[in-house]
């Protein structure tokens, strides 16, 4: 049976449990700086990584903009760029790298570039019109990279080499970054230890997400550093569980449809996500939709009026 991954975030009420603005060295070539943007979708906030310990460094996922917007508590990153600069110290910032362009990951790249002159390097730009309840931060429409990294391309500095690993699914432009000197992989939102990733159509794609998980399972990375939550010290074990979890969700969807009738998304959520925090029902619905679209492509389900019906359950 697939291992059960957390569906509801467990956030400690004590702010001391997530020291925002402080650089923590997690291994010789990596520092972590937590942004002050906790939420049901970001856990304790976005984790920015400073890679390198010599004359130059790279920053991965600089985080949210410096000022928040009404109704978007998870985009409030006031003071975070200052904290990143303290972590960089006297080193030269060689590259500002983003795993993808949700607004809790990429907006601070512009302020960081303005203050350091460093280029923005990494995922491709993407601006999507939203077609339903957002499950996490909206896309960053103002992200403009100086260089887009393709799968397998590398950028290097003093004692470090980072390789892009294409992992579409959570978003179509998602990249992970492998630190070749240490065996670490920065997984952004593709793999997180505290929760499964939301896959929200039209840009999120379940088939791509599963293929990207399988790709990571075939790798031999030593440790994952996600953008939210603790490091993943047994990567292949977690990824195996995530693949099983998604297949289990697919089977649950087919079982609901086999009951007969025409089923809408809220019905799936009510039956499949019992006890889920109501604030996350929208996120669950988006992932259910992603599964249904994937099953429709396989010829196993079909849309009918305002709901879905089963064609074949094998």
Secondary structure, DSSP 8 states (H G I E B T S, - for coil): ------SS----S-GGGS-TT-EEEEETTEEEEE-S--BTTTBT--EEEEE-SSSEEEEE---S-SS-BTTBGGG--TTHHHHHHHHHTTSEEEEEEES--BTTTSTHHHHHHHHH--EEEES--------S--SS--B-TT---SEE--TT-EEEETTEEEEEEE--SSSTT-EEEEETTTTEEEEETTS-SSS-----TTT--HHHHHHHHHHHHTS--SEEEESSSS-BSSHHHHHHHHHHHHHHHHHHHHHHHHT-S-B-HHHHHHHHSTT--GGGHHHHHHHHHHHHHHHHHTTSEEEETTEEEES---
